[in-house]
């Protein structure tokens, strides 16, 4: 059975920002302890978005420009244009670095005549984290050629979710964790996208294959019919049809994959119908292709899914405060969320979701609570999508279990 209802995990989608004309600004809300701020206690919250990079307690260098963000159960990772990664929030297993107070986690080596290493993506699970770097090889004359990625992992590794060849099975009776980023030496393929679930990791390689490691009891590794075990090394899934994979999404115990040819795939837990198959299925043990077409973005929540259609409309399926109204908390077929403008991106985590409009407006819905994680200025649940009061255009964002971060312009 799934742990979705009694365990909460932040959406691990990592985000990037690049613009030559506007300077990005960072906003955050919800539990302040997971935000890049100093002197925060567990119960400090922001009920609505607050610009963080101008606050006196902002914990990053003031001249830093945020390039990537990721959010986990109770921690966050942020990368800057200085090619440094900082972690904040809960760090019992080192998932936010070695210090509970937050600070520098990783720094790319300086560029030389042969290579230039950059941060490519960040991803956070419940208590584990990943950094993907890309290395551009170049001739002495400056003509670039070839690109390689490297995966670094840290945090909880009890189920092998770091892909380092260790787990509770290889080290019985010990708390298996990695407090500093360690290169996954067995991961020699170029990574194009990565997502974390509760205690597992899924990533896409340039060879069009998907790889997974970590906890697999709900089929979230998608390895084969009958397989519900764990893996402590990156392990290749069955082919998803051969088309390049545009995006992969996950936050709990199931995964969605969107391919460049418009294919939508799913695997893992679907006991609430979140797999969009039209039925409640306890575990989907290997990827299956769904019939839905015309989808351009995806987000995997806890017991629900969110998809963005090519006409800018948002649809959802599964169980919870789905944005369909107080009277509709369950559906086995995709239903359109009404009263949203033209949407360009969707996001989801265990109990709530968000959508960013083409205008830069932000809308959230789902279960709220004491943290005010919906950013609506109150603690009440939102059974319909509501506009978040934020004074800049939202470019990208990530959702944590009880906090959120947004890059705005």
Order of alpha helices (4+ residues) and beta strands (2+ residues): beta-beta-beta-beta-beta-beta-beta-beta-beta-beta-beta-beta-beta-beta-beta-beta-beta-beta-beta-beta-beta-beta-beta-beta-beta-beta-beta-beta-beta
